């Protein structure tokens, strides 16, 4: 498992004092706000202030005090240190399940988890195998996620 995880992208500046707009790659922008340090290009940047605005995080980063300084960060990925994250019991990072084997109820391998789509309220797991399978990430279909053993056990229905 990687020490650092991609958690968003700086998409623009905000205001005239060097704030940046970060589109979070998390369940909610509030998750990203819990971190006092974010990483850009491997460089630690202390978050001196942050707030949620229209689904994004507006952040002031230490040492970035001008529009020009913020503009230099535009388009950069933002990372967090895995050890700094506090996840609820049973929760996991999507980065940790990409590439896991996906097996059916009988243990037959269907393929590997290629990506996770978030088109609406529920996520969709895209499994690449003999054919591509799209599985809603809900308890009716996702029976078990075992990161340590390297698999996700699923229940398929006709037509999947």
C-alpha positions as CSV (number, residue, x, y, z in Angstrom):
1,X,0.0,0.0,0.0
2,X,1.2,3.4,-0.9
3,X,2.2,5.9,1.8
4,X,0.5,8.7,-0.1
5,X,-2.9,8.7,-1.8
6,X,-4.2,11.0,-4.5
7,X,-7.2,12.8,-2.9
8,X,-8.0,15.6,-5.3
9,X,-6.9,18.1,-7.9
10,X,-6.3,21.8,-7.7
11,X,-8.5,23.2,-10.5
12,X,-8.2,26.9,-10.0
13,X,-7.4,29.8,-7.8
14,X,-10.0,31.5,-5.6
15,X,-9.9,35.1,-4.7
16,X,-6.8,37.4,-4.6
17,X,-5.0,36.0,-1.6
18,X,-3.6,32.8,-3.0
19,X,-6.4,30.4,-2.1
20,X,-6.9,27.3,-4.3
21,X,-10.0,25.4,-5.3
22,X,-9.5,21.7,-4.9
23,X,-11.9,19.1,-6.4
24,X,-11.9,16.3,-3.8
25,X,-11.7,12.7,-4.9
26,X,-13.5,11.5,-1.7
27,X,-16.9,10.7,-0.4
28,X,-17.3,14.3,0.6
29,X,-15.3,17.6,0.6
30,X,-15.4,17.5,4.4
31,X,-13.2,14.4,4.4
32,X,-10.4,16.4,2.7
33,X,-10.8,19.2,5.3
34,X,-9.7,17.0,8.2
35,X,-6.1,17.1,7.0
36,X,-3.7,19.8,8.3
37,X,-1.1,18.9,5.7
38,X,-1.6,18.1,2.0
39,X,1.1,17.1,-0.4
40,X,1.7,18.5,-3.9
41,X,4.6,17.1,-6.0
42,X,5.9,15.4,-2.9
43,X,6.1,18.7,-1.0
44,X,4.3,19.1,2.3
45,X,2.0,22.1,2.4
46,X,0.3,23.1,5.7
47,X,-3.4,23.9,5.3
48,X,-3.9,27.2,7.2
49,X,-7.6,27.5,6.4
50,X,-10.2,25.6,4.4
51,X,-13.9,25.6,3.7
52,X,-16.4,23.9,1.4
53,X,-17.8,25.9,-1.5
54,X,-20.1,24.3,-4.2
55,X,-18.7,20.8,-3.6
56,X,-15.1,21.9,-3.7
57,X,-12.6,22.7,-1.0
58,X,-11.3,26.3,-0.9
59,X,-7.9,26.1,0.9
60,X,-5.2,28.4,1.9
61,X,-1.8,26.7,1.8
62,X,1.2,27.9,3.8
63,X,3.6,29.8,1.6
64,X,1.0,30.4,-1.1
65,X,0.0,34.0,-0.6
66,X,-0.6,35.4,-4.1
67,X,-2.7,34.6,-7.1
68,X,0.5,33.8,-9.0
69,X,1.6,31.3,-6.4
70,X,-1.8,29.6,-6.5
71,X,-1.8,29.6,-10.3
72,X,1.5,27.7,-10.3
73,X,-0.4,24.9,-8.5
74,X,-3.3,24.7,-10.9
75,X,-3.8,21.3,-12.4
76,X,-1.7,19.6,-9.8
77,X,-2.8,16.5,-7.9
78,X,-3.2,16.7,-4.2
79,X,-2.2,13.8,-2.0
80,X,-2.6,12.9,1.7
81,X,-0.5,10.7,3.9
82,X,-2.3,7.4,4.5
83,X,-1.2,7.4,8.2
84,X,-3.0,10.8,8.7
85,X,-6.4,9.5,7.6
86,X,-8.9,8.2,10.1
87,X,-11.4,6.0,8.4
88,X,-14.5,4.5,10.1
89,X,-14.4,0.8,10.9
90,X,-14.9,-1.2,7.8
91,X,-14.1,1.7,5.4
92,X,-11.3,1.6,2.9
93,X,-9.6,3.6,0.2
94,X,-10.7,2.9,-3.3
95,X,-7.0,2.8,-4.3
96,X,-6.7,-0.3,-2.1
97,X,-9.3,-2.3,-3.9
98,X,-8.4,-1.5,-7.5
99,X,-6.7,-4.6,-8.9
100,X,-8.3,-7.0,-6.4
101,X,-9.6,-10.3,-7.7
102,X,-13.4,-10.4,-8.0
103,X,-14.9,-13.8,-7.3
104,X,-18.5,-15.1,-7.3
105,X,-20.3,-16.7,-4.4
106,X,-18.6,-20.1,-5.2
107,X,-15.1,-18.6,-5.3
108,X,-14.9,-18.6,-9.1
109,X,-12.7,-15.8,-10.4
110,X,-14.7,-13.3,-12.6
111,X,-11.8,-10.9,-13.2
112,X,-10.2,-8.0,-11.5
113,X,-11.6,-4.7,-10.3
114,X,-10.5,-2.2,-13.0
115,X,-12.1,1.0,-11.8
116,X,-14.9,2.4,-9.6
117,X,-17.4,4.7,-11.2
118,X,-19.4,7.3,-9.2
119,X,-22.2,8.4,-11.6
120,X,-24.8,8.9,-8.9
121,X,-25.5,8.1,-5.2
122,X,-24.0,4.6,-5.5
123,X,-20.7,3.5,-6.9
124,X,-20.3,1.0,-9.7
125,X,-17.5,-1.5,-9.7
126,X,-16.1,-2.3,-13.2
127,X,-14.7,-5.8,-13.4
128,X,-12.4,-6.8,-16.2
129,X,-12.3,-10.5,-17.1
130,X,-13.5,-12.6,-20.0
131,X,-16.1,-9.8,-20.4
132,X,-16.6,-6.5,-18.6
133,X,-19.1,-6.7,-15.7
134,X,-20.5,-3.6,-14.0
135,X,-21.7,-4.3,-10.5
136,X,-23.5,-1.8,-8.2
137,X,-21.5,-1.4,-5.0
138,X,-24.4,-2.2,-2.7
139,X,-24.7,-5.0,-0.1
140,X,-27.0,-7.0,-2.2
141,X,-24.2,-7.6,-4.7
142,X,-20.9,-6.9,-2.8
143,X,-20.9,-9.7,-0.2
144,X,-17.3,-9.3,1.1
145,X,-14.3,-7.1,0.6
146,X,-11.1,-8.7,1.9
147,X,-8.2,-6.5,1.1
148,X,-5.7,-8.6,3.1
149,X,-6.6,-11.7,1.2
150,X,-6.9,-9.8,-2.1
151,X,-10.5,-10.4,-3.2
152,X,-14.0,-9.1,-3.4
153,X,-16.8,-11.6,-3.3
154,X,-19.9,-10.7,-5.2
155,X,-23.4,-12.0,-6.1
156,X,-24.4,-11.7,-9.7
157,X,-27.9,-11.7,-11.1
158,X,-29.0,-12.6,-14.6
159,X,-28.0,-9.9,-17.1
160,X,-24.9,-8.7,-15.2
